[in-house]
């Protein structure tokens, strides 16, 4: 899966809107939209960090 698809998938898994997801990570909504549309792409490490943070929050919610 390409990076834009991964970001969109991650956001949908959270159930957050684009604006809430962008706010959670401190990025402009327009930037998130461009990432999801494949117009631009974030660095790979940033996507990995987002996934890691979401996984940590899931674990904390279970405990």
Biotite code that builds the C-alpha atoms (Angstrom):
import biotite.structure as struc

atoms = struc.array([
    struc.Atom([0.000, 0.000, 0.000], chain_id="A", res_id=1, res_name="UNK", atom_name="CA", element="C"),
    struc.Atom([1.275, 3.445, -0.820], chain_id="A", res_id=2, res_name="UNK", atom_name="CA", element="C"),
    struc.Atom([1.821, 6.084, 1.834], chain_id="A", res_id=3, res_name="UNK", atom_name="CA", element="C"),
    struc.Atom([-1.327, 8.075, 0.993], chain_id="A", res_id=4, res_name="UNK", atom_name="CA", element="C"),
    struc.Atom([-3.441, 4.941, 1.307], chain_id="A", res_id=5, res_name="UNK", atom_name="CA", element="C"),
    struc.Atom([-1.812, 4.071, 4.623], chain_id="A", res_id=6, res_name="UNK", atom_name="CA", element="C"),
    struc.Atom([-2.555, 7.490, 6.092], chain_id="A", res_id=7, res_name="UNK", atom_name="CA", element="C"),
    struc.Atom([-6.167, 7.380, 4.952], chain_id="A", res_id=8, res_name="UNK", atom_name="CA", element="C"),
    struc.Atom([-6.558, 3.851, 6.315], chain_id="A", res_id=9, res_name="UNK", atom_name="CA", element="C"),
    struc.Atom([-5.041, 4.858, 9.643], chain_id="A", res_id=10, res_name="UNK", atom_name="CA", element="C"),
    struc.Atom([-7.375, 7.840, 9.961], chain_id="A", res_id=11, res_name="UNK", atom_name="CA", element="C"),
    struc.Atom([-10.424, 5.746, 9.110], chain_id="A", res_id=12, res_name="UNK", atom_name="CA", element="C"),
    struc.Atom([-9.392, 3.121, 11.676], chain_id="A", res_id=13, res_name="UNK", atom_name="CA", element="C"),
    struc.Atom([-9.435, 5.841, 14.328], chain_id="A", res_id=14, res_name="UNK", atom_name="CA", element="C"),
    struc.Atom([-12.904, 6.959, 13.322], chain_id="A", res_id=15, res_name="UNK", atom_name="CA", element="C"),
    struc.Atom([-11.709, 10.571, 13.301], chain_id="A", res_id=16, res_name="UNK", atom_name="CA", element="C"),
    struc.Atom([-12.642, 13.171, 10.727], chain_id="A", res_id=17, res_name="UNK", atom_name="CA", element="C"),
    struc.Atom([-9.864, 14.786, 8.732], chain_id="A", res_id=18, res_name="UNK", atom_name="CA", element="C"),
    struc.Atom([-10.020, 17.899, 10.901], chain_id="A", res_id=19, res_name="UNK", atom_name="CA", element="C"),
    struc.Atom([-9.856, 15.960, 14.180], chain_id="A", res_id=20, res_name="UNK", atom_name="CA", element="C"),
    struc.Atom([-7.083, 13.682, 12.941], chain_id="A", res_id=21, res_name="UNK", atom_name="CA", element="C"),
    struc.Atom([-5.070, 16.668, 11.718], chain_id="A", res_id=22, res_name="UNK", atom_name="CA", element="C"),
    struc.Atom([-5.561, 18.463, 15.041], chain_id="A", res_id=23, res_name="UNK", atom_name="CA", element="C"),
    struc.Atom([-4.477, 15.362, 16.967], chain_id="A", res_id=24, res_name="UNK", atom_name="CA", element="C"),
    struc.Atom([-1.129, 15.374, 15.180], chain_id="A", res_id=25, res_name="UNK", atom_name="CA", element="C"),
    struc.Atom([-0.775, 19.152, 14.858], chain_id="A", res_id=26, res_name="UNK", atom_name="CA", element="C"),
    struc.Atom([-0.858, 19.301, 11.079], chain_id="A", res_id=27, res_name="UNK", atom_name="CA", element="C"),
    struc.Atom([-2.963, 21.526, 8.833], chain_id="A", res_id=28, res_name="UNK", atom_name="CA", element="C"),
    struc.Atom([-6.104, 19.878, 7.452], chain_id="A", res_id=29, res_name="UNK", atom_name="CA", element="C"),
    struc.Atom([-5.073, 20.849, 3.922], chain_id="A", res_id=30, res_name="UNK", atom_name="CA", element="C"),
    struc.Atom([-1.767, 19.023, 4.369], chain_id="A", res_id=31, res_name="UNK", atom_name="CA", element="C"),
    struc.Atom([-3.593, 15.874, 5.490], chain_id="A", res_id=32, res_name="UNK", atom_name="CA", element="C"),
    struc.Atom([-5.920, 16.149, 2.504], chain_id="A", res_id=33, res_name="UNK", atom_name="CA", element="C"),
    struc.Atom([-2.952, 16.443, 0.140], chain_id="A", res_id=34, res_name="UNK", atom_name="CA", element="C"),
    struc.Atom([-1.343, 13.389, 1.737], chain_id="A", res_id=35, res_name="UNK", atom_name="CA", element="C"),
    struc.Atom([-4.527, 11.332, 1.421], chain_id="A", res_id=36, res_name="UNK", atom_name="CA", element="C"),
    struc.Atom([-4.979, 12.391, -2.212], chain_id="A", res_id=37, res_name="UNK", atom_name="CA", element="C"),
    struc.Atom([-1.371, 11.568, -3.078], chain_id="A", res_id=38, res_name="UNK", atom_name="CA", element="C"),
    struc.Atom([-0.616, 15.171, -4.072], chain_id="A", res_id=39, res_name="UNK", atom_name="CA", element="C"),
    struc.Atom([2.227, 15.271, -1.585], chain_id="A", res_id=40, res_name="UNK", atom_name="CA", element="C"),
    struc.Atom([3.618, 12.792, 0.901], chain_id="A", res_id=41, res_name="UNK", atom_name="CA", element="C"),
    struc.Atom([4.979, 13.010, 4.427], chain_id="A", res_id=42, res_name="UNK", atom_name="CA", element="C"),
    struc.Atom([8.303, 11.460, 5.335], chain_id="A", res_id=43, res_name="UNK", atom_name="CA", element="C"),
    struc.Atom([7.981, 7.717, 5.942], chain_id="A", res_id=44, res_name="UNK", atom_name="CA", element="C"),
    struc.Atom([9.151, 8.090, 9.550], chain_id="A", res_id=45, res_name="UNK", atom_name="CA", element="C"),
    struc.Atom([6.188, 10.380, 10.269], chain_id="A", res_id=46, res_name="UNK", atom_name="CA", element="C"),
    struc.Atom([3.680, 7.761, 9.176], chain_id="A", res_id=47, res_name="UNK", atom_name="CA", element="C"),
    struc.Atom([5.435, 5.147, 11.322], chain_id="A", res_id=48, res_name="UNK", atom_name="CA", element="C"),
    struc.Atom([5.272, 7.511, 14.303], chain_id="A", res_id=49, res_name="UNK", atom_name="CA", element="C"),
    struc.Atom([1.546, 8.085, 13.749], chain_id="A", res_id=50, res_name="UNK", atom_name="CA", element="C"),
    struc.Atom([0.911, 4.341, 13.645], chain_id="A", res_id=51, res_name="UNK", atom_name="CA", element="C"),
    struc.Atom([3.004, 3.837, 16.782], chain_id="A", res_id=52, res_name="UNK", atom_name="CA", element="C"),
    struc.Atom([1.126, 6.552, 18.686], chain_id="A", res_id=53, res_name="UNK", atom_name="CA", element="C"),
    struc.Atom([-2.248, 5.144, 17.679], chain_id="A", res_id=54, res_name="UNK", atom_name="CA", element="C"),
    struc.Atom([-1.180, 1.634, 18.746], chain_id="A", res_id=55, res_name="UNK", atom_name="CA", element="C"),
    struc.Atom([0.000, 2.942, 22.113], chain_id="A", res_id=56, res_name="UNK", atom_name="CA", element="C"),
    struc.Atom([-3.297, 4.729, 22.681], chain_id="A", res_id=57, res_name="UNK", atom_name="CA", element="C"),
    struc.Atom([-5.181, 1.540, 21.803], chain_id="A", res_id=58, res_name="UNK", atom_name="CA", element="C"),
    struc.Atom([-3.173, -0.413, 24.370], chain_id="A", res_id=59, res_name="UNK", atom_name="CA", element="C"),
    struc.Atom([-3.737, 2.228, 27.038], chain_id="A", res_id=60, res_name="UNK", atom_name="CA", element="C"),
    struc.Atom([-7.466, 2.109, 26.363], chain_id="A", res_id=61, res_name="UNK", atom_name="CA", element="C"),
    struc.Atom([-7.512, -1.651, 26.919], chain_id="A", res_id=62, res_name="UNK", atom_name="CA", element="C"),
    struc.Atom([-5.707, -1.512, 30.242], chain_id="A", res_id=63, res_name="UNK", atom_name="CA", element="C"),
])
